[in-house]
């Protein structure tokens, strides 16, 4: 697990890498996944602009009083990736 933390990146770095892979694919897999990178980045951008947690969600999150780190393993092309940042701040 420590190895994952050492290799971790910020959400901003994650977006930058996704955009780089879309604009300048480095290998055949990135070329093959180009449409998924594009769609994933669009979803992420839309979620960042549109998602606003409601009062109940904010209260529940505050009640947890969480003090720690969360490691999310994801790729920009994955459909679920668009919701991670909005869920965790």
Steps between C-alpha positions, in 0.01 A plus 500: 500500500786735576612464139164637381532805725850567368371494142186702572420825320263789566166536325643789297791284382251224417307738272818628337614146420158414358509806274853417386395144413208637300704759311824302458441126538827324587405148392239294318283452808474876550411537132236228533357663814500854357121526481473379860756755621306773324167388642647451848653847505171652384315321779753612760483863386119494500487345847747755636285784364155364583517285813409668826451280807171555680477596869442143617811377318710778650372431851568128464852565379570745782364253757756242392777736612741320268867588537701296256574423140305313236679318221292462184629276224347608170558594138346804330339276237299316768141622518499503881800735508284806439352483850803455724603860547148622557440233763818565697559871456 
